Amino acid sequence: MPVRNIMPVRFILVICITVLVAAANVSNDGAASITFQSRPDADPVPVPAFASGLSTNKIISSTILGYDLQYRVFVPEITPGNTPGNTPEITPENTRLPVLYVTDGQWYIGQGDLPGRMNSMIQNGEISPVIAVFVDNRDPHNLSDNRRNSQFFGNDEYVRFFRDELVPAVEAEYHVGLHREDRVMLGLSFGGLNSACFGLMAGDTFRGIAMQSPAMNPVRTIHRAYRDSMNLDLKIFLNSGTVNDNEEATRRLRDILEDKNYEMSYVEVPYGHSWENWKPLLDDVLIYYYGADANSD
């Protein structure tokens, strides 16, 4: 699909204000309610202390948010011949790697086994090497305090934390790409909504926007914000289950994005709001952004 015009920064700020107002003033204007088949964190799987290429927790003290956060970083093992298709051989010395930023990172590590899947697909040459940053939305000093509901609903401070603090910290420590085209934001449920908000509010920093079952009720103007904006030159992955997964709202967003000619992959599966839906599609997300054909029009 041809590349569309890039949204000016000043226009992003206008959309940002629209989303923030919507987040602060949730209406009851007939939007479909969300029925969860199961919580994303149901049946918790113990998070491993380490995995191949996965760091221990790193603490970052955010001046913008006024509190500490923690994250873990997956760095692939790069060996000769593990690049897909006919792409040039990638080595840590000659290539800055793209970065996948993952909210609810502790769940994607535990229930999703995303680092293990990435490692396998990279070693098999199914995807190009990529670094992943798994952001834990819990208070690192009190893991029972999950801050996602205060972070994910179009929170400008959370956006600025990524843009001005976390992304620079990662770039200072790892040999990663420095452009918006090198970064993808992935999230599920309210994290999927967060990805949608980042598309509007941080399109200058993230071109890739991946949404798994986005739960959009808390920001009920999200559809209108995308409908009323120009094409923001985003590469979007969007998926929904078909069983109590707020699928009508997701299909409505899909239709808006298609009408705007976004570069997009949309997938529906016959499951609900659960890892039975999300985990099998992680391969699709990785191939869409990092497979052999990921950069072809």
C-alpha positions as CSV (number, residue, x, y, z in Angstrom):
1,M,0.0,0.0,0.0
2,P,1.5,3.4,-0.9
3,V,2.8,5.6,1.9
4,R,0.4,8.4,2.8
5,N,1.1,12.0,3.9
6,I,2.6,12.5,7.3
7,M,0.6,14.5,9.9
8,P,2.2,17.8,11.0
9,V,3.3,17.9,14.6
10,R,0.9,20.8,15.4
11,F,-2.0,18.7,14.1
12,I,-1.0,15.8,16.3
13,L,-1.2,18.2,19.2
14,V,-4.8,19.2,18.3
15,I,-5.8,15.5,18.1
16,C,-4.0,14.9,21.4
17,I,-6.2,17.5,23.1
18,T,-9.3,15.9,21.7
19,V,-8.4,12.5,23.1
20,L,-7.5,13.9,26.5
21,V,-10.8,15.7,26.8
22,A,-12.6,12.6,25.9
23,A,-10.7,10.6,28.5
24,A,-11.5,13.1,31.2
25,N,-15.2,13.3,30.2
26,V,-16.5,9.9,29.5
27,S,-20.0,10.0,28.1
28,N,-22.9,7.6,27.9
29,D,-23.7,8.2,24.2
30,G,-24.8,4.8,23.3
31,A,-21.4,3.2,22.9
32,A,-21.5,-0.6,23.3
33,S,-20.4,-1.9,26.7
34,I,-17.6,-4.3,27.0
35,T,-18.3,-7.8,28.2
36,F,-15.1,-9.6,29.2
37,Q,-15.0,-13.3,28.9
38,S,-11.9,-13.4,31.2
39,R,-9.5,-10.9,32.5
40,P,-6.2,-10.6,30.7
41,D,-4.4,-11.5,33.9
42,A,-6.6,-14.4,34.8
43,D,-4.8,-17.7,35.7
44,P,-1.5,-15.9,36.1
45,V,1.6,-17.7,34.8
46,P,4.8,-17.2,36.9
47,V,7.1,-14.7,35.1
48,P,10.5,-16.3,34.6
49,A,13.5,-14.7,36.3
50,F,15.3,-14.8,33.0
51,A,14.9,-16.2,29.5
52,S,17.1,-16.3,26.4
53,G,18.0,-12.7,25.7
54,L,15.7,-11.3,28.4
55,S,17.0,-8.9,31.0
56,T,16.1,-8.7,34.6
57,N,13.9,-5.8,35.6
58,K,15.3,-2.3,35.1
59,I,13.9,0.6,37.2
60,I,13.4,4.0,35.6
61,S,12.5,7.0,37.7
62,S,10.1,9.2,35.8
63,T,10.2,12.9,36.4
64,I,7.2,13.4,34.2
65,L,5.0,10.8,35.9
66,G,6.5,11.4,39.4
67,Y,7.1,7.7,40.2
68,D,9.2,4.7,39.3
69,L,8.5,2.1,36.6
70,Q,10.1,-1.1,35.6
71,Y,10.8,-2.8,32.3
72,R,12.6,-5.7,30.8
73,V,14.5,-5.8,27.5
74,F,14.7,-8.7,25.1
75,V,17.8,-8.7,22.9
76,P,18.0,-11.4,20.2
77,E,20.9,-13.7,19.7
78,I,22.1,-12.9,16.2
79,T,23.7,-15.7,14.2
80,P,24.7,-15.9,10.5
81,G,21.8,-16.9,8.3
82,N,18.9,-16.1,10.6
83,T,17.6,-13.2,8.5
84,P,14.4,-13.7,6.5
85,G,14.3,-13.8,2.7
86,N,17.1,-12.2,0.9
87,T,17.7,-9.4,3.4
88,P,21.4,-8.5,4.1
89,E,23.0,-10.3,7.0
90,I,22.4,-8.4,10.3
91,T,25.0,-8.1,13.0
92,P,25.0,-5.9,16.1
93,E,27.9,-4.0,14.8
94,N,26.5,-2.8,11.5
95,T,22.7,-2.5,12.1
96,R,20.5,-0.6,14.5
97,L,17.7,-2.9,15.3
98,P,14.0,-2.0,15.4
99,V,12.2,-1.9,18.7
100,L,8.9,-3.3,19.8
101,Y,7.5,-1.6,22.9
102,V,5.0,-3.7,24.8
103,T,2.6,-2.5,27.5
104,D,1.4,-4.9,30.2
105,G,4.8,-6.4,29.5
106,Q,4.7,-8.8,32.5
107,W,1.6,-10.5,30.9
108,Y,3.2,-10.7,27.4
109,I,6.2,-12.4,29.1
110,G,4.2,-14.7,31.4
111,Q,1.0,-15.6,29.6
112,G,2.1,-14.7,26.1
113,D,5.7,-16.1,26.1
114,L,6.5,-13.4,23.6
115,P,10.3,-13.4,24.2
116,G,10.4,-17.1,23.6
117,R,8.4,-16.8,20.4
118,M,10.6,-14.0,19.2
119,N,13.7,-15.9,19.9
120,S,12.4,-18.9,18.0
121,M,11.2,-17.0,15.0
122,I,14.5,-15.0,14.7
123,Q,16.6,-18.1,14.9
124,N,14.4,-19.8,12.2
125,G,14.7,-16.8,9.9
126,E,11.0,-16.1,10.0
127,I,11.5,-12.5,11.2
128,S,14.4,-10.1,11.3
129,P,16.1,-9.5,14.6
130,V,14.2,-7.0,16.8
131,I,14.6,-5.8,20.3
132,A,11.6,-5.7,22.6
133,V,10.9,-3.5,25.7
134,F,8.4,-5.0,28.0
135,V,7.0,-2.2,30.2
136,D,5.4,-3.4,33.5
137,N,2.5,-1.2,34.4
138,R,2.6,-2.1,38.1
139,D,4.3,-0.2,40.8
140,P,7.7,-1.9,41.1
141,H,7.7,-1.3,44.8
142,N,4.1,-2.7,45.3
143,L,3.2,-5.1,42.5
144,S,-0.4,-5.3,43.7
145,D,-0.8,-1.7,42.4
146,N,-1.4,-1.8,38.7
147,R,-1.5,1.7,37.3
148,R,-2.7,0.8,33.8
149,N,-6.1,2.4,34.2
150,S,-4.5,5.8,35.0
151,Q,-1.9,5.4,32.2
152,F,-3.8,4.0,29.2
153,F,-6.7,6.4,28.6
154,G,-5.0,9.1,26.5
155,N,-2.7,10.2,29.4
156,D,-0.5,12.9,28.0
157,E,2.1,12.4,30.8
158,Y,2.3,8.7,29.9
159,V,2.9,9.6,26.3
160,R,5.6,12.1,27.3
161,F,7.2,9.5,29.6
162,F,7.7,7.2,26.6
163,R,8.8,10.0,24.2
164,D,11.1,11.9,26.5
165,E,12.3,9.4,29.0
166,L,11.9,5.7,28.1
167,V,12.8,5.8,24.4
168,P,15.9,7.9,25.0
169,A,17.0,5.6,27.9
170,V,16.6,2.5,25.6
171,E,18.5,4.3,22.8
172,A,21.3,5.2,25.2
173,E,21.8,1.6,26.3
174,Y,21.0,-0.4,23.2
175,H,22.0,-0.3,19.5
176,V,18.5,0.5,18.2
177,G,16.9,2.5,15.4
178,L,16.4,6.2,16.0
179,H,13.4,6.9,13.8
180,R,9.6,6.5,14.1
181,E,9.7,3.8,11.5
182,D,11.9,1.7,13.8
183,R,9.3,1.6,16.6
184,V,6.1,-0.3,17.2
185,M,3.7,0.0,20.2
186,L,1.8,-3.2,21.1
187,G,-0.9,-3.6,23.7
188,L,-4.1,-5.6,24.5
189,S,-7.5,-4.6,25.9
190,F,-6.9,-1.3,27.6
191,G,-3.4,-1.5,26.4
192,G,-4.8,-1.8,22.9
193,L,-6.7,1.4,23.5
194,N,-3.4,2.9,24.7
195,S,-1.8,1.9,21.4
196,A,-4.7,3.7,19.6
197,C,-4.1,6.8,21.6
198,F,-0.4,6.6,20.9
199,G,-1.2,6.5,17.2
200,L,-2.9,9.9,17.6
201,M,-0.7,11.5,20.2
202,A,2.7,10.0,19.5
203,G,2.8,9.3,15.7
204,D,6.0,11.3,15.5
205,T,7.6,8.7,17.7
206,F,5.8,5.4,16.8
207,R,4.8,4.4,13.2
208,G,3.8,0.9,14.2
209,I,0.5,0.7,16.2
210,A,-0.6,-2.8,17.2
211,M,-3.9,-3.3,19.0
212,Q,-5.2,-6.6,20.3
213,S,-8.8,-6.4,21.3
214,P,-8.7,-2.7,22.1
215,A,-11.2,-1.9,24.9
216,M,-12.2,1.6,23.7
217,N,-15.0,2.5,26.1
218,P,-13.0,4.8,28.4
219,V,-12.1,7.1,25.4
220,R,-15.4,7.1,23.5
221,T,-14.2,9.7,21.0
222,I,-11.4,7.5,19.7
223,H,-13.4,6.6,16.6
224,R,-14.2,10.2,15.8
225,A,-10.6,11.3,16.4
226,Y,-9.4,8.8,13.7
227,R,-12.3,9.6,11.4
228,D,-11.8,13.4,11.5
229,S,-8.0,13.3,11.1
230,M,-6.0,12.8,8.0
231,N,-4.1,9.6,7.4
232,L,-1.3,9.7,10.0
233,D,1.1,7.4,8.1
234,L,0.8,4.6,10.6
235,K,1.3,0.8,10.1
236,I,-1.6,-0.8,12.0
237,F,-2.2,-4.3,13.3
238,L,-5.7,-4.7,14.7
239,N,-7.5,-7.8,15.9
240,S,-10.7,-8.9,17.7
241,G,-12.3,-12.0,18.9
242,T,-15.9,-12.7,18.0
243,V,-17.1,-13.8,21.4
244,N,-17.9,-11.0,23.8
245,D,-14.8,-9.1,22.7
246,N,-16.4,-5.7,22.0
247,E,-16.0,-6.7,18.3
248,E,-18.6,-4.2,17.0
249,A,-16.5,-1.3,18.2
250,T,-13.3,-2.8,16.8
251,R,-15.0,-3.4,13.4
252,R,-16.1,0.2,13.4
253,L,-12.5,1.3,14.0
254,R,-11.4,-1.1,11.2
255,D,-13.9,0.4,8.8
256,I,-12.7,4.0,9.6
257,L,-9.1,3.0,9.1
258,E,-9.9,1.3,5.8
259,D,-11.8,4.3,4.6
260,K,-8.7,6.4,5.4
261,N,-6.5,4.0,3.4
262,Y,-4.3,3.1,6.3
263,E,-1.7,0.3,5.9
264,M,-3.3,-2.3,8.1
265,S,-3.7,-6.0,8.9
266,Y,-7.0,-6.9,10.5
267,V,-7.7,-10.4,12.0
268,E,-10.7,-11.9,13.7
269,V,-10.6,-15.1,15.6
270,P,-13.5,-17.2,17.1
271,Y,-12.5,-16.5,20.7
272,G,-13.1,-14.0,23.5
273,H,-11.2,-11.5,25.5
274,S,-8.5,-13.9,26.5
275,W,-5.0,-15.3,25.7
276,E,-6.7,-18.0,23.7
277,N,-7.4,-15.1,21.3
278,W,-4.2,-13.1,21.7
279,K,-1.3,-15.5,22.1
280,P,-1.7,-17.4,18.7
281,L,-1.7,-14.0,16.9
282,L,1.6,-12.9,18.2
283,D,3.3,-14.7,15.3
284,D,1.1,-12.6,12.9
285,V,2.1,-9.4,14.7
286,L,5.8,-10.2,14.4
287,I,5.6,-11.3,10.8
288,Y,3.6,-8.2,9.8
289,Y,6.2,-5.8,11.2
290,Y,9.4,-7.8,10.9
291,G,8.9,-10.6,8.3
292,A,10.5,-10.7,4.9
293,D,7.7,-8.7,3.3
294,A,7.3,-6.2,6.1
295,N,8.8,-3.2,4.3
296,S,7.2,-3.9,0.9
297,D,4.3,-1.7,-0.3
